[in-house]
Amino acid sequence: MKRRSIALLPIAGMASIALVLGCLRGSVPDGTAEAPTDTMAAAGARTETPGPTPPPGPGSRSYFCQEEFRFVAQFEEGLDMVRLLLPDTTLTLPPVVSASGARYDDGTYGYWAKGDEALLEMPGRSYTGCVSDEGGPGWRDAKARGVRFRAVGQEPGWLLDVQADGAIDVEADYGEAVHHFPPVEPEVDPGAGRTIHRIETEAHRATIVIDDEPCRDAMSGWPFEATVTMVLDGREYGGCGRWL
């Protein structure tokens, strides 16, 4: 499971993307979306038909769009599909032929990604110029420091970082309690999609359970790829997390 600096495409470039995708998505009189036809020719590329473009990478990508709209695209190794976690729904899209980048479409929703930018089409509107940011600057900084998994929770607010060496940092109760735990070997159950860290020191005991189940932050509604439960010294904290 799973950045380099974000490079925005020129406005003209994104306009071209929007124009191309507008051509790719037709409509019929009743307003329902119609499957793309002759996609390569519409995109101005060679007319031979290549196979579906592979996903842009393993794991997940978080996107920030205009009007503060946010969504997550999840990819699973070996599956030629993308799962979109939108503010009000979760859906899976199949791949379609694309002259450039990776494109997925089910005739109603469409997702097109190239580099760090994406376009999302949904009933009633489209979002262009969505930027992959993996949760915001703080998350990018954490990844640069070697954090491989981060979780957050609310009421009370807490944050957990799993470092590359297995050490775990916890800030609980809105940062009033800060703990640094030495590396531990996690228990991993791929079949159940679960990772468990069991921590026991002279002063503290903690169990951290990471489940590969979509989760939405209780305060912001922002979607995450993992559901996290932490029991620290007998007190339970619930939240969401993401592999960095």
Buried (B, 14 or more C-beta within 10 A) or exposed (E): BBEEEBEEBEEEEBEEBBEBBEBBBEEEEEEEBEEBEEBBEBBEBEEEEEEBBEBBEEBBBBBBBEEEBBBBBBBBEEEBEBBBBBEEEBBBBEBBBBBEBBBBBBBEBBBBBBBBBBBBBBEEEBBBBBBBBBBEEEBBEBBEEEBBBBBBBBEEBBBBBBBEEBBBBBBBEEEEBEBEBEBBEBEEEEEEBBBBBEBEEEEEEBBBBBBBEBBBBBEEEBBBBBBBBBEBEEEEBBBBBBBB
